[in-house]
Amino acid sequence: MINPASFVLAGFQDTLVSAFGPSLGWIIGQLILIFLLISIIWIIQNRNHIVNESGWGYSNLLDISVILVLTGVQHIIYTNLLEFPVVSSLGISLFVTMSLRWHILVLE
């Protein structure tokens, strides 16, 4: 049986299978994947409404996006190249990103 949820959910899909059995775990994993895909499509379709009505401007959304990307890249570097523990590397990468952001805003 093809299991695209195992590619997206990775180890969580294995946890679902071990908790609910092979059939129900597969179904739950696929439902989570479908709901995730529907949510992404819904967000993309309503992006103009979200941007215009949320009170956040383009600069806020860009700032959040840059923070997420920088934190993600550092997290990958710390866990894969430097072999740090996952939680520690997430904390360090978030601290370094926010510190860099603070330095840029203060020195700007």
Buried (B, 14 or more C-beta within 10 A) or exposed (E): EEBEBBEBBEEEBEEBBEEBEEEEBBBBBBEBBEEEEEEEEEEEEEEEEEBEEEEEEEEEBEBEEEBEEBBEEBBEEBBEEEEBEEEEBBBBBBEBBEEBBEEEEEEE
